[in-house]
């Protein structure tokens, strides 16, 4: 009887170890979901678009799309979420350029044909390289930059805003930190112990010294609306709720309320 009990205990322990070990080893495959393939040229997707590239501090050459608008009120640096590539954000760029704003669509390492593998530290370096391109090569004044972060990208630009303060920061569907949103989807795993990447958004936004707007859908099934509201509270941010919108709805890609929130921050006096 005792032997059976010990065998059962070993089996259960092995299963638990395999589950936890697999979650630890393959977690980044669950977090980062890049689309494969090379996107078309920027000029093919929007008139006047430019294919650009910049080098990160760790030596990766990243491709991106830049859509300059003559006489633009501001330039929007777009940090995407965890899935797809810059092609998915073309409707956003079209709407923003139509309202007189220049746009840089960033693709992280491992996304959109770019080299490397995405990690938290890597994405920070990617955003810093995009900032350097805009300021040093495109000639954009730092005071004319608006950072827009979508979901995971909200964490990326929040950290960038602490390092390089923008004119304004707009966060779409931000989570408080990665462990908090991961617990929503994997409640049986001790996420704070397992995660290699943490993305502490609340910590970042509490240190941002620029106007912040948080936009989120009230029916978000990926990032709970209460988490986005908590980020807004930590930042002392303006809040734009989009009633009934889920995480990947068009209303949160290029919907009028989202675009207006970005434009409002872009045109505000310094």
C-alpha angles and dihedrals in degrees: 000000000000091000091053090049091052092047090051091049091051091049092050091046091050092050091049091048092050093049094047093041092050092048090051096045098044101031095113089056087060095044102044117050109175122180114238127232135053116288118230122259119288092242090059093058100039131011111254093020118148130208106226136174136196137183125241124222089257093054106261119141108218127195121218141162122250121194108188119193117201110244092008117181090221143341121246118214105204118206107190131215126258099282140063124002139265092292089072091059097055093103088055092050091046092053095046096046088047087060092051102264127128114229137204114197107203124203115198126226110291092023130101095006094310120142125247137042123278120250133154093259091043093054090051089055090048093054092047090052090051090051091051091050093053095045102036103029106024091039097231115158111238087232090061095055123106116190117214119189125187116206104301087017089062088068091048096052093040089061090044090052091057090052098037112020112219132204087258143343124225118189122193117201096340122184123217092239135333095258092055094055092040090056088058090061101030104033093160094063127078093237098181090058096044106042120101091187119050110173097197098202097171090055091051098046092048086064099044114114099197135082111281131200123189119202122188143155120247092221098048109153095184104045111024113238090234090062092054089047090052090053089052091051092051091050097041084235135170110252130220114187118195105205115230095359119142124209098269100032118131089243087070095044102052105341117147095247091054094046092047090052091055094043092049091057092043095055098042114113116259 
